[in-house]
Amino acid sequence: MGFDAEIVLTGPFRRPVQMLAEQTYDDHPSIHDESTAASLGLTGAPIEAPTHFSQFDPLAATLWGREWFEHGCISIHFRTMVVEGEEVQARLRTRPGAALAAADATKADGTPVLTGTVSVGADRGASDLSERLAAQPADPGPLHIIDQVEVGMTEADILVSVDHDTPNGHGYPFSLAAKLESITEPHPWYTPEGGKSSPWGRAVLPMEMISVLAHKAGGHWPVRTPNLGLFLDMEVALLDGPVFVGQEYAMRKEIVGRGQSRRTESYWTRSTLTDTSTGHDTVRVLLHSGVFKYSYPGYPASA
């Protein structure tokens, strides 16, 4: 008789660092600015949600090794904002030999930060966000901020890259070098020197920085402004990785869903990044973006 006991991998508590205090879009501060966050009734400026992805990297690498960097997928629903100084702990639950694990992270007091799935390979099964997107109603009801955004809208031929030293624009006003000084889980493969000894002979981009690569350009959808938004869900799926530091990628974006809740209107964007040197699709990023209804001055009071 064999045993199929659950495997639970738990990381240490970490204190992620706020790096978006100077972020701007549409010529005004974002929700990551202290005064802007306070205007929304938040207790502090939230740390960018994909920052927490790094805490899963050593856990996933323990399960799957280099396969995590080549064909890994992290699919996450963000539940509670984290401010600088708070501690966060990541955890994976799976079975021996499985290609998919349940993922969650909590604060020191047990408050849930995020939930989702982490997996590898083409046969990993349905991810958390693939199921959430499929469950979106075809008709989200009356919309007033994203009413001009339509499923099927696309942007193509957007060239992007992240090198070691260059800041990444108004949306991400920091460089990879700056990120690596405060990343919760450093690794030699992320650096120019250590990357030479990686299995690929080059520096690889940390999973959380793939979000920066995918969202530093493009995404000029007809969302009504001014408004304040946040990330509700995100999935990063490596198709033919790793994603390399300094490599140029051609990106195609598509709107694949819309929705709303009591506080937000939201839309789903799928970004596919193709390595311009090989022509291979390297990574696909699915982002569910929310816009606070009460942050838009033109939002109907009756709604």
Backbone as a ProteinNet text record, in pm:
[ID]
protein_1_A
[PRIMARY]
MGFDAEIVLTGPFRRPVQMLAEQTYDDHPSIHDESTAASLGLTGAPIEAPTHFSQFDPLAATLWGREWFEHGCISIHFRTMVVEGEEVQARLRTRPGAALAAADATKADGTPVLTGTVSVGADRGASDLSERLAAQPADPGPLHIIDQVEVGMTEADILVSVDHDTPNGHGYPFSLAAKLESITEPHPWYTPEGGKSSPWGRAVLPMEMISVLAHKAGGHWPVRTPNLGLFLDMEVALLDGPVFVGQEYAMRKEIVGRGQSRRTESYWTRSTLTDTSTGHDTVRVLLHSGVFKYSYPGYPASA
[TERTIARY]
85.2	0	88.9	59.8	137.9	71.8	149.4	100.4	104.1	-1.1	-11.3	-37.8	52.2	33.9	46.4	-24.1	-15.1	122.7	176.6	301.6	267.1	318.7	297.3	434	457.3	580.7	545.7	609.9	582.5	710.6	704.6	820	827.3	935.3	948.1	863.8	837.4	773.4	871.3	821.3	902.2	829.5	908.6	852.9	876.7	782.6	802.3	810.5	882.3	911.3	823.9	775.9	697.1	790.6	769.8	855.6	777.1	647.4	564.9	511.9	577.6	531	535	626.4	638.7	566.6	488.3	417.4	311.5	302	195.5	135.2	8	-55.7	-165.2	-186.2	-278.9	-242.5	-110.7	-57.7	-103.1	-137.3	-168	-115.4	-94.3	-43.7	-138.9	-84.9	-165.4	-206.8	-274.6	-319.4	-202	-81.3	37.7	98.5	40.7	79.9	4.3	75.2	15.2	-109.6	-102.3	-216.6	-333.7	-302.3	-408.5	-475.8	-395.8	-452.5	-541.3	-497.4	-575.9	-709.3	-710.2	-835	-937.9	-891.7	-981.7	-1018.5	-968.4	-998.4	-909.2	-795.9	-703.8	-609.6	-561	-474.2	-331.5	-297	-164.3	-158.3	-48.8	-32.2	3.8	-75.8	-49.9	73.3	142.8	252.4	194.1	264.5	214.9	197.8	79	43.4	139.5	188	277.8	410.3	442.4	562	561.4	442.2	431.4	465.1	468.8	501.1	638.4	731.8	868.5	874.7	785.2	790.2	752.7	690.9	657.1	768.5	861.6	965.8	1048.3	1102	1181.4	1098.5	970.3	884.7	858.8	825.4	800.1	927.3	1041.1	1168.5	1205	1165.1	1188.1	1109.4	987.7	903.9	949.1	983.3	997.6	1131.9	1222.2	1353.8	1349.5	1437.4	1448	1321.6	1238.7	1113.3	1025.9	1038.2	961.3	995.4	1122.3	1166.2	1136.7	1108.8	1084	936.2	859.7	719	629.3	669.8	590	472.6	372.7	254.3	209.4	194.7	138.3	10.5	-99	-232.9	-300.4	-316.2	-344.5	-463.1	-547.2	-654	-608.3	-597.6	-552	-669.7	-651.8	-762.5	-748.8	-629.1	-610	-482.8	-489	-372.1	-271.1	-143	-34	39.2	72	150	289.1	384.3	522	531.3	608.7	623.8	547	442.7	367.1	442.1	427.8	491.5	394.4	450.1	370.9	441.1	362.5	415.2	343.4	419.7	364.7	363.1	266.9	252.9	200.2	249.4	200.3	154.6	45.3	-4.7	-23.9	30.7	19.9	32.7	40.5	59.4	186.8	249.3	371.7	350.2	439.4	432.8	334.5	258.4	158.1	224.1	156.3	205.5	137.1	49.6	-25.5	-32.6	-20.3	-29.5	-123.6	-194.7	-273.9	-180.4	-201.6	-114.6	-195.1	-132.9	-194.2	-85.2	-117.4	-27.3	-110.1	-52.5	-122.3	-30.4	-91.9	-16.9	11.9	92.3	131.3	11.3	-95.7	-214.8	-315.4	-275.7	-362.4	-450.6	-448.4	-529.6	-487.6	-581.4	-543.3	-502	-389.2	-337.5	-376	-362.7	-393.5	-419.5	-486.3	-506.3	-491.6	-472	-461.4	-395.3	-330.5	-260.8	-123.2	-31.7	101.8	122.4	177.7	185.3	297.3	323.6	423	370.6	422.3	397	266	253.3	134.8	14.2	38.2	-71.4	-98.1	-85.5	-95.7	-239.6	-336.1	-474.5	-519.2	-643.8	-701.3	-642.4	-598.4	-545.8	-661.1	-629.5	-731.1	-799.3	-719.4	-779.5	-850.4	-808.9	-883.2	-1026.3	-1044.3	-1178.1	-1253.4	-1184	-1250.3	-1295.6	-1209.9	-1246.8	-1364.7	-1364.3	-1473.5	-1605.8	-1599.3	-1720.4	-1776.1	-1704.9	-1753.9	-1882.5	-1983.7	-2106.5	-2081.2	-2148.6	-2131.7	-2176.5	-2278.5	-2328.5	-2305.1	-2207.1	-2176.9	-2276.5	-2373.3	-2468.4	-2421.2	-2493.3	-2457.2	-2318.5	-2236.5	-2101.8	-2089.9	-2011.1	-2001.8	-1857.3	-1760.2	-1618.8	-1550.8	-1581.7	-1520.9	-1622.3	-1725	-1832	-1784.1	-1671.7	-1618.3	-1516.6	-1479.9	-1386.7	-1465.1	-1425.1	-1499.2	-1411.4	-1471.3	-1401.3	-1361.1	-1237.2	-1184.3	-1094.5	-1094.6	-1001.8	-857.7	-770.2	-631.3	-534.8	-414.3	-298.3	-186.6	-106	-3	127.5	233.5	366.9	419.9	399.7	454.7	587.3	697.5	829	868	904.2	937.5	1058.9	1128.7	1237.7	1262.7	1327.7	1372.9	1520.2	1604.5	1745.9	1778.1	1905.1	1943.9	1933.6	1969.4	1991.5	1889	1805.1	1716.2	1582.5	1538.9	1403.8	1299	1181.9	1082.8	962	987.7	884.5	803.1	701.2	618.1	542.4	504.9	429.8	514.9	642.8	734.5	867.4	871.7	987.5	1104.7	1143	1258.7	1322.3	1448	1520.9	1519.6	1558.5	1575.2	1680.9	1788.1	1893.8	1837.2	1751	1689.8	1598.2	1521.9	1434.6	1514.9	1628	1707.2	1769.7	1778.9	1830.9	1730.7	1601.6	1499.4	1410	1432.8	1347.4	1348	1233.8	1224.8	1302.9	1320.7	1389.8	1497.2	1615.8	1721.8	1774.1	1825	1885.3	1995.4	2110.3	2220.3	2180.9	2086.2	2048.9	1983.5	1938.5	1875.2	1977.1	2102.9	2206.1	2291.4	2355.5	2442.2	2555.6	2613.7	2725.6	2677.8	2578	2528.5	2455	2395	2322.9	2410.2	2539	2631.4	2642.7	2614.8	2623.5	2486.6	2381.9	2249.9	2248.3	2149.2	2142.5	2132.5	2095.9	2076.6	2188.7	2282.7	2397.5	2365.5	2245.8	2200.7	2119.6	2110.3	2027	1879.8	1800	1656.3	1580.4	1462.6	1380.7	1300.2	1302.8	1218.7	1071.6	996.5	855.9	780	805.7	731.2	765.2	885.8	925.1	869.1	817.9	750.8	624.6	561.9	447.7	489.1	604.8	655.5	677.3	741.1	766.4	636	532.9	407.2	319.8	345.9	254.4	322.7	449.2	518.7	480.7	417.4	379.9	249.5	181.7	56.5	-58.2	-167.4	-284.5	-358.3	-355.3	-421.6	-568.4	-643.5	-783.8	-868	-985.8	-1069.3	-1144	-1067.7	-1125.2	-1144.1	-1260.2	-1287	-1203.2	-1153.3	-1066.8	-1120.4	-1070.9	-971.1	-1031.8	-946.7	-990.7	-871.4	-898.2	-795.1	-825.9	-722.4	-743.1	-650.2	-669.8	-587.6	-592.1	-496.4	-493.2	-581.1	-674.8	-761.9	-710.5	-660.9	-611.7	-498.7	-404.8	-300.9	-249.3	-224	-161.9	-42.6	71	190.1	219.7	209.7	227.7	343.2	451.4	566.3	536.7	545	517.6	645.4	749	878.6	986.1	994.2	1085.1	1225.7	1307.3	1276.5	1255.9	1214.9	1216.4	1351.7	1425.1	1562.1	1574.2	1663.3	1697.2	1762.2	1716.1	1775.1	1724.5	1642.2	1589.5	1469.4	1459.2	1344.6	1230.2	1108.1	987.9	884.1	815.6	703.2	575.5	496.4	380	250.2	154.4	19.5	-76.7	-166	-262.4	-404.1	-488.1	-628.1	-718.6	-830.5	-933.3	-1013.2	-1017.2	-1083.3	-1199.6	-1231.9	-1344.9	-1372	-1495.9	-1535.2	-1625.1	-1631.1	-1717.9	-1731.8	-1802.5	-1813.1	-1855.6	-1823.8	-1866.4	-1930	-1957.9	-2020	-1929.9	-1797.7	-1705.1	-1630.3	-1620.6	-1535.6	-1604.2	-1558.3	-1576.4	-1441	-1441.9	-1315.3	-1309.7	-1186.4	-1164.7	-1040.9	-1042	-935.7	-852.8	-721.5	-630.4	-534.9	-524.8	-427.3	-313.2	-191.1	-71.7	15.7	47.1	134.6	264.7	378.1	508.3	589.2	637.4	711	856.2	947.1	1090.9	1123	1170.9	1195.3	1314.4	1399.5	1515.7	1483.2	1377	1340.8	1203.5	1116.4	979.3	889.2	937.9	858.5	782.6	656.1	581.1	644.8	688.6	763.6	677.4	586.7	507.6	373.7	273.6	140.6	97.4	52.6	13.3	-133	-210.9	-352.2	-371.8	-424.6	-444.8	-590.9	-646.7	-781.2	-765.7	-796.6	-779.1	-912.7	-912.4	-1032.6	-1019.4	-1129.9	-1135.6	-1239.4	-1199.1	-1292.9	-1402.2	-1526.5	-1637.7	-1638.5	-1616.9	-1626.6	-1504.6	-1402.4	-1287	-1309.1	-1415.9	-1447.6	-1553.4	-1520	-1614.8	-1746.3	-1743.6	-1865.1	-1952.8	-1919.2	-2000.1	-2139	-2244.4	-2380.2	-2412.3	-2463.3	-2497.9	-2605.4	-2693.8	-2803.3	-2755.5	-2633.2	-2580	-2507.3
-118.9	0	124.1	219.5	342.5	454.1	555.1	671.9	792.2	872.2	991.2	1111.6	1134.4	1241.4	1377.7	1475.4	1612.2	1669.7	1742.8	1815.6	1961.3	2015.4	2156	2222.7	2321.5	2399.5	2539.9	2582.7	2714.1	2795.6	2916.8	3004.7	3087.4	3160.2	3246.9	3372.9	3439	3569.6	3670	3750.3	3853.9	3987.8	4096.2	4231.4	4293.5	4279.1	4337	4488.6	4546	4689.2	4760.8	4878.9	4963.5	5035.4	5014.4	5077.5	5162	5185	5258.8	5390.6	5443.6	5570.1	5682.9	5674.5	5779.1	5742.6	5636.5	5594.8	5698.2	5726.5	5812.6	5750.3	5781.4	5750	5853	5883.3	5991.9	6120.9	6140.9	6264	6287.4	6181.5	6198.4	6078.2	6093.7	5981.7	5863.3	5745.6	5623.5	5590	5479.3	5432.8	5401.3	5387.4	5355.9	5479.2	5595.8	5719.8	5731	5771.4	5773	5861.2	5984.3	6074.2	6026.1	5968.8	5915.8	5796.7	5708.8	5593.8	5640.2	5744.3	5796.5	5852.2	5912.7	5968.8	5861.4	5735.9	5623.3	5551.4	5605.4	5543.9	5426.3	5410.1	5300.6	5338.5	5239.7	5265.3	5298.2	5274.6	5305.2	5277.1	5318.5	5294.9	5148.5	5075.2	4931.9	4904.3	4797.8	4746.5	4684.4	4698.3	4638.8	4488.3	4437.7	4299.7	4194.2	4205.4	4100.9	4089	4187.8	4176.6	4045.1	3998.3	3876.8	3750.9	3760	3642.2	3586.3	3675.6	3630	3530.7	3542.7	3452	3309.2	3291.4	3156.3	3093.1	3173.2	3119.9	3009.1	3027.8	2919	2795.5	2814.5	2699.5	2619.8	2690.4	2623.2	2559	2625.4	2568.5	2443.8	2439.6	2319.2	2201.6	2228.1	2121.9	2080.2	2178.5	2149.8	2191.5	2249.7	2284.1	2386.1	2368.8	2466.3	2472.9	2368.6	2368.8	2487.3	2531.1	2645.3	2770.4	2788.8	2906.9	2897.4	2778	2758	2743.6	2675.4	2648.4	2664.4	2750.4	2772.8	2865.7	2856.1	2942.1	2976.2	3104.3	3148.8	3225.2	3184.4	3233.7	3273.9	3405.6	3455.7	3552.1	3534	3628	3706.7	3838.6	3923.3	3955.6	3933.1	3947.8	4067.9	4091.9	4200.5	4276.4	4409.9	4491.1	4480.7	4495.5	4492.7	4625.8	4682.9	4806	4774	4860.7	4837.2	4826.2	4727.1	4700.6	4578	4540.6	4420.3	4296.7	4189	4062.5	3974.3	3900.9	3811.3	3676.4	3570.2	3434.1	3359.5	3291.7	3217	3067.6	2996.8	2853.9	2785.3	2664	2578.4	2445.4	2392.8	2260.9	2178.2	2056.2	1972.7	1825.3	1738.5	1595	1550.8	1443.6	1396.8	1374	1430.4	1411.6	1500.5	1582.6	1667.9	1785.5	1836	1951.9	2080.2	2071.8	2189	2188.9	2309.8	2325.9	2439.8	2427.2	2537.8	2636.2	2764.6	2868.9	2964	3008.5	3115.2	3189	3312.5	3391.6	3464.8	3480.8	3546.6	3645.6	3741.2	3830.7	3760.3	3823.9	3763.1	3737.2	3818.1	3798.3	3702.1	3637.6	3540.4	3596.5	3728	3788.8	3735.1	3684.2	3632.6	3744.7	3727.5	3824.8	3785.4	3656.5	3608.4	3458.8	3410	3267	3238.8	3112.1	3078	2944.7	2931.1	2808.1	2840.5	2744.4	2748.7	2614.3	2615.9	2491.3	2496.6	2380.8	2372.6	2283.9	2308.8	2219.8	2243.1	2177.2	2194.4	2119.3	2016.6	1933.8	1962.2	2087.8	2122	2132.1	2135.3	2149.5	2294.4	2315.7	2450	2536.1	2655.2	2749.4	2820.2	2886.1	2958.8	3064.4	3142.6	3252.5	3206.6	3095	3045.2	3013.3	2964	2933.9	3061.7	3158.4	3284.2	3360	3363.1	3432.2	3363.3	3230.5	3156.3	3179.9	3214.1	3235.5	3377.1	3465.5	3602	3600.9	3675.9	3679.9	3747.9	3701.5	3761	3906.4	3938.2	4074.6	4125	4215.3	4262.7	4365	4405.2	4507.7	4646.1	4751	4887.9	4926.3	4980.7	5025.8	5173.7	5246.2	5390.8	5440.5	5357.2	5394.8	5316.6	5187.8	5104.8	5070.1	5152.2	5122.9	5121.2	5191.5	5193.1	5082.1	5010.1	4898.2	4775.2	4712.4	4599.2	4475	4360.5	4233.2	4215	4177.6	4160.1	4273.6	4387.3	4495.4	4445.4	4489.6	4444.4	4560.5	4541.2	4623.1	4525.8	4557.4	4463.3	4536.3	4454.5	4503.6	4607.3	4583.1	4667.8	4606.7	4675.1	4621.1	4660.9	4562.4	4587.7	4504.3	4554.7	4480.5	4540.5	4464.3	4512.9	4479.2	4583	4558.2	4576.9	4573.1	4574.6	4713.1	4816.1	4946.7	5055	5035.5	5141.8	5139.1	5253.3	5258.7	5229.3	5184.6	5132.5	5223.5	5354.4	5449.6	5500.4	5582.6	5644.7	5540.4	5430	5327.6	5246.9	5231.3	5153.1	5227.4	5332.4	5421	5365.1	5240.6	5178.7	5082.4	5052.5	4959.8	4820.2	4721.6	4586.7	4587.1	4663.4	4671	4719.1	4821.7	4871.6	4766.6	4696.8	4591.1	4482.1	4444.3	4335.4	4372.6	4501.2	4543.5	4518.5	4504.4	4487.1	4365.9	4288.2	4173.4	4076	4018.6	3932	3802.5	3756.6	3629.7	3650.3	3698.5	3719.8	3587.2	3591.4	3472.7	3518.9	3451	3491.4	3495.8	3411.3	3406.2	3534.7	3620.9	3746.7	3855.9	3833.8	3937.2	3915.6	4022.3	4006	3906.9	3909.5	3820.3	3676.6	3662.2	3528.7	3462.8	3544.3	3488.8	3406.4	3437.2	3362.6	3216.4	3189.2	3051.6	2983.4	3051.7	2988.4	2878.6	2789.4	2683.3	2735.9	2863.6	2922	3018.6	3038.5	3124.3	3272.3	3309.4	3448.9	3477.5	3605.6	3645.4	3632	3582.6	3566	3669.3	3704.2	3804.2	3737.7	3792.8	3737.8	3737.8	3642.7	3629.9	3759.9	3828.9	3952.3	4061.5	4059.6	4160.7	4132.5	4011.4	3984.1	4069	4097.6	4189.6	4327.6	4375.8	4505.2	4503.7	4399.3	4385.6	4392	4324.5	4314.1	4438.2	4523.6	4635.4	4771.2	4777.2	4905.9	4984.7	4920.4	4987.1	4927.4	5003.5	4956.4	4964.1	4899.1	4900.2	5032.3	5101.4	5231.6	5212.4	5153.9	5126.5	5250.8	5262.7	5382.5	5379.9	5379.1	5385.8	5533.6	5567.5	5707.8	5752.3	5873.2	5928.7	6063.2	6111.8	6050	5936.9	5844	5734	5676.6	5592.3	5519.2	5370.7	5294	5151.6	5066.2	4935.9	4838.9	4706	4616.9	4482.4	4392.2	4322.8	4229.6	4086.3	4048.1	3912.9	3920.7	3826	3819.2	3675.7	3639.6	3511.2	3535	3475.4	3476.9	3332.2	3300.5	3163.9	3159.6	3093.5	3078.2	2967.9	3003.4	2909.1	2845.9	2927.8	2881.5	2968.9	2959.1	3044.7	2990	3063	3176.8	3306.1	3410.4	3547	3605.7	3657.5	3700.5	3850.8	3887.9	4027.9	4082.9	4198.8	4263.6	4212.3	4108.7	4055.1	4137.7	4162.2	4233.9	4137.1	4178.3	4099	4183.4	4121.2	4185	4141.7	4239.6	4209.8	4238.7	4148.7	4166.5	4162.3	4262.8	4269.7	4254.2	4188.9	4170	4177.9	4248.2	4249	4118.8	4042	3911.2	3899	4006.1	3998.7	4132.3	4149.2	4268.3	4224.5	4309.3	4276.7	4394.8	4374.1	4477.1	4414.9	4487.9	4451.2	4574.1	4567.9	4681.7	4805	4786.5	4899.8	4928.9	4832.1	4850.2	4808.9	4867.3	4811.6	4752.2	4647.4	4577.6	4517.9	4495.6	4434.2	4344.9	4243.2	4143.3	4166.2	4175.3	4191.8	4073.4	4011.6	3903.5	3957	3952.5	3999.9	3880.2	3864.5	3756.7	3817.7	3772.4	3828	3726.5	3770.7	3685.3	3729.2	3636.4	3664.2	3703.7	3825.6	3871.8	3801.3	3737.7	3668.9	3527.3	3467	3330.1	3319.2	3419.3	3412.3	3325.3	3277.6	3190.6	3272.1	3236.9	3296.2	3249.8	3345.1	3313.2	3309.7	3408.5	3417.8	3484	3445.8	3506	3554.8	3680.5	3741.5	3782.1	3736.9	3770.7	3862.8	3981.2	4079.3	4119.9	4113.2	4162.4	4294.7	4404.7	4540.3	4594.6	4651.9	4712.7	4863.6	4934.9	5080.9	5114.9	5190.7	5229	5320.2	5281	5359.1	5500.4	5515	5647.4	5735.4	5680.3	5764.1	5840.2	5804.4	5871.6	5978.9	6106.5	6214.5	6205.3	6145.6	6138.4	6019.6	5941.6	5822.4	5864.6	5811.6	5853.5	5825.4	5922.8	5904.1	5797.6	5787.1	5690.4	5546.3	5529.5	5394	5345.4
0	0	0	-87.7	-95.3	-16.7	7	79.6	-12.9	-8.5	-93.8	-4.2	89.5	187.6	122.3	177.6	128.3	159.5	63	81.9	108.6	217.9	251.1	262.6	178.9	183.8	232	339	397.7	401.6	346.8	346.6	474.3	493.8	610.9	596.3	705.8	698.7	637.6	543.9	479.7	490.9	481.8	481.1	343	249.9	116	121.8	24.9	23.1	-79	-43.1	-131.8	-230.1	-360	-460.2	-560.6	-534.1	-629.8	-574.6	-471.2	-414.9	-516.8	-615	-716.8	-847.1	-845.8	-966.6	-1005	-1134.8	-1186.1	-1310.6	-1334.8	-1462.3	-1484.1	-1610.6	-1646.7	-1573.2	-1550.9	-1490.9	-1347.4	-1273.9	-1132.1	-1054.6	-922.4	-843.1	-845.9	-817	-815.6	-673	-657.9	-527.6	-435.9	-492.6	-413.1	-347	-371.2	-304.6	-172.1	-65.3	68	75.2	22.9	33.5	-51.4	-168	-253.7	-187.3	-127.6	-56.9	58.2	129.9	242.2	194.7	73.7	21.5	-7.4	-21.4	-45.6	84	195.2	323.2	358	286.4	314.2	427.7	500.8	615.6	574.1	449.2	398.3	250.2	187.9	44.9	21.2	-56.1	-73.5	-157.5	-122	-202.5	-328.5	-441.4	-565.7	-547.2	-577.8	-545.9	-602.6	-730	-780.6	-705.3	-618.1	-534.4	-456.8	-419	-338	-418.1	-550.4	-630.5	-595.5	-560.1	-534.1	-419	-321.4	-207.8	-244.8	-361.3	-406.2	-490	-540.6	-627.9	-562.1	-440.3	-381.9	-349.5	-317.1	-288.7	-415.7	-524.7	-651.8	-707.4	-690.3	-737.3	-657.3	-531.7	-452	-508.4	-553.9	-610.4	-750	-835	-977.2	-1039	-961.4	-1013.4	-1125.4	-1224.3	-1332.9	-1417.8	-1412.2	-1487	-1446	-1320.2	-1273.9	-1353.7	-1386.5	-1459.7	-1609.5	-1657.1	-1800.1	-1833.3	-1748.9	-1779.2	-1656.6	-1564.6	-1445.5	-1469.9	-1384.2	-1392.2	-1250.6	-1222.6	-1095.3	-1126.2	-1062.9	-1096	-965.8	-943	-809.2	-805	-703.5	-668.8	-546.1	-559.9	-450.7	-358.6	-228.9	-135	-41.6	11.3	106.9	72.9	75.2	47.8	162.7	126.3	222.8	216.1	331.4	335.4	389.1	356.4	397.4	548.9	593.2	736.1	780.9	705	738.7	690.7	766.7	731	652.9	556.3	472.2	464	469.5	459	347.2	260.8	147.3	177.5	115.3	139.7	14.7	-10.6	-118.8	-61.2	-116.5	-78.4	-205.2	-206.6	-325.8	-287.5	-387.2	-367.5	-438.7	-395.8	-462.3	-611.9	-692.7	-837.1	-909.3	-836.4	-899.9	-970.3	-1073.8	-1148.3	-1105.8	-1005.8	-961.5	-809.4	-751.7	-607.1	-573.3	-462.3	-411.1	-342.6	-367.1	-312.4	-226.1	-117.3	-38.5	37.7	78.2	159.8	263.9	383.3	492.3	562	631.7	718.2	850.8	934	1061.4	1151.5	1137.5	1220.5	1158.9	1047.7	982.1	872.9	851.6	745.7	609.4	528.1	395.9	301.3	235.8	139.1	-2.1	-33.9	-168.4	-164.7	-269	-290.2	-438.8	-473.3	-614.6	-636.1	-752.6	-787.5	-843.2	-827	-886	-953.3	-1075.2	-1150.4	-1253.7	-1315.7	-1423.4	-1535.5	-1656.9	-1769.1	-1840.4	-1955.9	-2039.7	-1984.8	-1903.3	-1851.7	-1704.6	-1664.4	-1523	-1474.7	-1565.3	-1524.7	-1524.3	-1486.6	-1490.5	-1379.5	-1416.6	-1318.2	-1248.3	-1138.4	-1062.7	-1149	-1224.5	-1300.5	-1426.4	-1484.3	-1600.5	-1559.8	-1437.8	-1389.6	-1352.8	-1293.9	-1257.6	-1382.2	-1484.7	-1607.9	-1675.6	-1677.5	-1740.2	-1668.6	-1540.2	-1461.7	-1474.5	-1545.3	-1562.9	-1645.7	-1606.3	-1686.5	-1820.5	-1923.5	-2056.3	-2057.1	-1978	-1967.4	-1825.3	-1805	-1669.3	-1616.7	-1697.8	-1656.8	-1697.9	-1658.6	-1699.4	-1648.2	-1739	-1705.7	-1737.1	-1655.7	-1673.3	-1687	-1652.1	-1662.5	-1774.4	-1784.5	-1889.6	-1997.4	-2011.8	-2106.3	-2251.1	-2280.1	-2416.5	-2441.9	-2337.5	-2350.5	-2393.2	-2501.9	-2555.9	-2562.2	-2531.6	-2545.1	-2691.5	-2713.7	-2848.8	-2893.6	-2821.7	-2854.9	-2841.4	-2932.6	-2929.6	-2951.2	-2904.1	-2936.3	-2969.8	-3071.1	-3114.3	-3143.3	-3160.1	-3198.5	-3100	-2971	-2866	-2823.3	-2845.6	-2813	-2671.4	-2589.3	-2449.6	-2407.7	-2308.5	-2246.4	-2109	-2023	-1892.6	-1880.6	-1872.4	-1850.4	-1702.6	-1669.6	-1528.5	-1466	-1539.7	-1478.4	-1511.8	-1613.9	-1659.3	-1586.5	-1527.4	-1470.1	-1577.6	-1535.3	-1629.3	-1650.7	-1653.3	-1691.5	-1573.5	-1606.4	-1503.2	-1420.8	-1485.7	-1414.3	-1318.5	-1351.6	-1269.9	-1259.5	-1176.1	-1172.3	-1093.1	-1123.7	-1059.6	-1160.1	-1140.4	-1226.9	-1164.7	-1243.6	-1190.3	-1080.8	-1101.3	-999.5	-866.6	-870.3	-748	-685.7	-768.7	-717.9	-648.3	-706.6	-649.8	-516.3	-486.9	-356.6	-244.8	-280.5	-176.8	-199.4	-304.5	-334.3	-216.6	-185.9	-68.7	-85.4	-209.1	-234.1	-341	-304.5	-404.1	-458.7	-580.9	-642.7	-737.2	-738.1	-826.7	-974.3	-1016.2	-1158.8	-1206.2	-1114.8	-1153.4	-1185.5	-1153.7	-1166.4	-1291.5	-1342.2	-1461	-1437.4	-1318.2	-1290.6	-1266.9	-1180.7	-1149	-1263.4	-1350.7	-1464.1	-1556.5	-1559.9	-1647	-1604.3	-1476.9	-1426.4	-1419.7	-1469.9	-1473.2	-1578.7	-1576.3	-1678.4	-1820.5	-1837.3	-1969.5	-2006.7	-1913.6	-1939.5	-1943.7	-1897.5	-1899	-1774.2	-1738.6	-1625.7	-1662.1	-1567.1	-1588.9	-1506	-1554	-1487	-1374.9	-1253.1	-1145.8	-1187.1	-1135.1	-1173.6	-1149.8	-1037.6	-1011	-1111.7	-1169.3	-1266.9	-1405.9	-1428.9	-1555.8	-1565.4	-1451.6	-1450.8	-1498.5	-1454.9	-1499.8	-1650.4	-1701.2	-1844.7	-1923.6	-1874.2	-1948.8	-1937.5	-1837.7	-1813.7	-1816.6	-1858.8	-1864.9	-1990.1	-2086.1	-2211.3	-2262.4	-2348.9	-2407.3	-2307.9	-2342.1	-2255.5	-2254.9	-2369.4	-2379.4	-2418.6	-2327.3	-2354.6	-2322.7	-2382.2	-2362.2	-2228.8	-2120.1	-1985.7	-1949.7	-1898.5	-1866.3	-1745.6	-1752	-1647.9	-1600.6	-1484.9	-1397.3	-1314.3	-1274.7	-1190.6	-1115.3	-1020.9	-948.1	-958.5	-988.6	-1009.3	-926.1	-936.7	-864.6	-937.4	-903.8	-959.4	-873.2	-935.9	-865.5	-874.5	-991.4	-1016.2	-1118	-1109.6	-1212.6	-1226.9	-1352.6	-1384.4	-1474.8	-1441.3	-1525.8	-1563.8	-1693.1	-1741	-1840.8	-1803.2	-1892.1	-1993.2	-2121.2	-2229.2	-2281.9	-2291.7	-2343.1	-2279.3	-2146.9	-2071.2	-2064.9	-1988.1	-1902.9	-1982.1	-1908.6	-1960.3	-1921.9	-2021.7	-1997.9	-1977.8	-1889.8	-1868.8	-1995.6	-2041.8	-2159.1	-2292	-2294.1	-2419.6	-2464.9	-2594.2	-2649	-2677.7	-2641.2	-2665.2	-2738.3	-2832.3	-2901.4	-2830.3	-2788.8	-2706.2	-2780.2	-2761.5	-2813	-2695.4	-2685.3	-2577	-2631	-2553.3	-2593.5	-2471.2	-2485.3	-2381.6	-2392.5	-2283.2	-2289.4	-2190.6	-2117.5	-2026.9	-1959.5	-1911.8	-1836.2	-1720.6	-1617	-1504.8	-1412.5	-1303.4	-1201.3	-1070.2	-961.4	-827.7	-764.5	-637.1	-569.8	-574.7	-567	-557.6	-687.7	-778	-895.6	-1024.5	-1134.9	-1268.3	-1307.6	-1387.6	-1412.1	-1551.1	-1596.8	-1727.5	-1722.5	-1809.6	-1814.8	-1941.9	-1925.9	-2039.3	-2045.2	-2163.5	-2184.5	-2270.5	-2217.8	-2288.4	-2323	-2451.7	-2497	-2546.6	-2491.7	-2525.4	-2604.7	-2721.1	-2813.4	-2819.5	-2803	-2812.4	-2956.6	-2977.8	-3114.8	-3179.3	-3099.8	-3157.2	-3203.2	-3147.3	-3183.4	-3248.4	-3226.9	-3276.6	-3192.7	-3078.1	-2991.7	-2887.9	-2863.8	-2754.2	-2623.3	-2541.8	-2420.9	-2296.7	-2282.9	-2161.2	-2192.1	-2116.6	-2130.3	-1992.2	-1986.6	-1859.2	-1867.4	-1771.4	-1763	-1642.6	-1667.6	-1561.3	-1554	-1432.7	-1405.6	-1333.4	-1401.5	-1348.4	-1299.4	-1179.7	-1126.7	-1119.6	-1137.1	-1125.3	-1019.6	-917.5	-812.7	-870.6	-852.3	-906.8	-851.2	-721.2	-659.3	-685.7	-757.2	-792	-922.3	-994.9	-1121	-1097	-1116	-1085.1	-1161.4	-1279.6	-1359.6	-1329.8	-1226.3	-1197.9	-1148.3	-1209.2	-1172.2	-1026	-956.4	-815	-797.3	-895.4	-886.1	-900.4	-956.8	-976.7	-854
[MASK]
+++++++++++++++++++++++++++++++++++++++++++++++++++++++++++++++++++++++++++++++++++++++++++++++++++++++++++++++++++++++++++++++++++++++++++++++++++++++++++++++++++++++++++++++++++++++++++++++++++++++++++++++++++++++++++++++++++++++++++++++++++++++++++++++++++++++++++++++++++++++++++++++++++++++++++++++

